Amino acid sequence: MSRTAIIGILAVLLVIICAFLPWSVVDVEGRHLVFTGVNGTGSNYGEPGRLCIILSVLAIGIFLVKNRWVSRVNLFIVGFLLAWTFRNMLLYSRCEMGDCPQSQPGLYLSLAGALVAFACVLFTRPPKNSK
């Protein structure tokens, strides 16, 4: 297994861990709300961390397989994971109706992990086909 695949797997594991860490904190109407990727109670955010976990598990499985077309599928999956984590960063850090959340490190670590995983997919050399 190449170094880029190992680093990619570790980066994707970071995205999974960050889905359970706090992403933002809001004080609204005397309530202290803490939102994570899998706990959006009290908001309209939903649970976007579940999709991050699903995409990350798929990416780990594909990092372990050495095949040319499978690595191309991994490019799509990790690219979608990167776009989804960027969307989550925009969603959880925006102000609504004068209430601005305090962004937590878990949100930015998730984006950083997805960026590193995407870079690892780009720099992984596909296996040579034997003819």
N, C-alpha and C positions, 0 to 999 in steps of 0.2 A: 504494500500500500504506500502511496506517495505521501510526501509531507503535506502537500496542499490538501489532499483528501483528509488527512488527520486533523489539520487546522480547520478545515471546513466543518468536519463533524463536531469539533469542540465549539466552534462558533454557533452552530445550529443548536447545540445543547444549551448554550448561553441564552438563546432566544426562548427555549422551552422554560428555563428557570425564570427568566424575566417575566413570563406570562403570569407568574404567581406573586411577583414583587409589586409594591405599590407603584402606580403610574402617575396618579395625580391626587391631590388633596384639595377639597373645596369646603369652605365654611359658608353655608347658606342657611339663613333664617335660624341661626343658633344651633344648627346641626353641623357636626364635623364628619364629612363623608370622605372615605378613602376608597379610591377606585383602583382595581387591578385589572389585568387582562381577562380574568375569568370571573370577576365579581364586579358587576356594574350596578349593584343595588342602589336605588335612589336616583337613577339617571336614565337617559334614553340611549346610552352608549351600547348596550347589549353586552356580549361577551366575545370581543374580537380576538382574545387570546386563544380561544379554542381553534380557530383557523390557523393561527400561528403554530400551535402544537401539531396539528394535522400535517401542515406543509413541512414542518421541521422533521417529523418522523419519516415522511416520504423522502425527504432530502437525505437523511441519514442512510436509509436503505439503498438509495441510488448511489451515494458516495461509495458504498461497499461493493457495488457491481462494476466490473470493468468491461464496458462495451461502448462502442462509438455512439450508437443511436440512443442508448440509455443516458449517456453524458449530455446529449442534446436535450433530452427530456428534463434532466436536472437543471439545465440552464433556464428553462421555462419555469420550473417549480421554484427555484431559489430567486429568480427575478420577480415572480409574483409575491414571494415572501417579503422581498425587499420593498416592493410597492405597498404591500399591506402594512408593514411596520411603519413606513413613512406616513401612510394615511392615518394610522393610529396616533402617531406623534402629532399630526395636525389636529386630529379630533380631540385628543385629551389635553392639549395645551392651549386651546383657543378660549377666548372670553365670550360669554353669552350673557346678554342682558345686564352687563355691568359686573358680573361675577367672574373673576379671573382665577383659574385653578393654579395651584402651586405644582409645577411639574416635578416629578420625582426621578431619581437616577435610573430606576428600572425601565422607564420609557426610552431613555437615551441609550442604555445598554442593549436593549432589544434591537434598536436601529443599528447600532454599531456591530452587533453580532450578525445581523442580516447583511450588512455591507461587506464584512470580512468573508462570510460564506459565499457571497456573489463573486468577490474577487478570487476566491479559491476555485470556484467553478470555471471562471474565465481563464485562469492560469494553469489548470490541470490539463496535462497533455493527454489527448485521446490515444487509446492503444492503436498500434499499427495492425492493419488487417493482414493476415497471412494468406497469400494466394498461391 
